[in-house]
Amino acid sequence: MKKIAVFASGNGSNFQAIADAVREGRLHAEICLVVSDKKDAYVLERAQTEHIDTFSFSPKEFNGKEDFEKAILLHLQERGVEFIVLAGYMRLIGSTLLREFPSRIVNIHPSLLPAFTGKDAIGQAFEAKVNMTGVTVHYVDEGMDTGPIIAQASVPIHQYDTREALQQRIQASEHMLYPTVLEELFKKEHIQVEG
């Protein structure tokens, strides 16, 4: 059973999809910690409902990214976390965590990368009037949505779509794709360790 931490900054719908998959036995992992850079993020309430430990912080309370990532790292080490899952965490991961978790940090992004990186990827795709966007699960590196792609799922943009309707379909796709990809990743890693 892989010990994971989920990082999120907002509502936490991807966290909930992962927690549901764990509870239902579709994802063989233990969520040991939820980390948020917003002390009032709804994801923290979701974690509390699931009886999962949380660590929330305000970046302003620290002297920069290295300092708050060191604080996060202590919480991860205390719980024996082996893998970090970003689920709507709106900060770039720095060298402190990247060094400690090489190839063990993944993110889900609401576009078919490399298209529409960064914030509001759904709005970017909608404004660009493309007929296809989607969801990407990728490894995290120093860049913004630039790490190696693990899996993608396409989501069509219909002629009369609203941004809200597109967002709902993208989130539904994320909630299906992310737990499935994580389960495959953890199985592969287990086989490599065993082999």
Summary of the structure (lengths in Angstrom):
residues: 195
radius of gyration: 16.4
end to end distance: 16.8
largest distance: 51.4
contacts: 625
relative contact order: 0.16
helix: 42%
strand: 22%
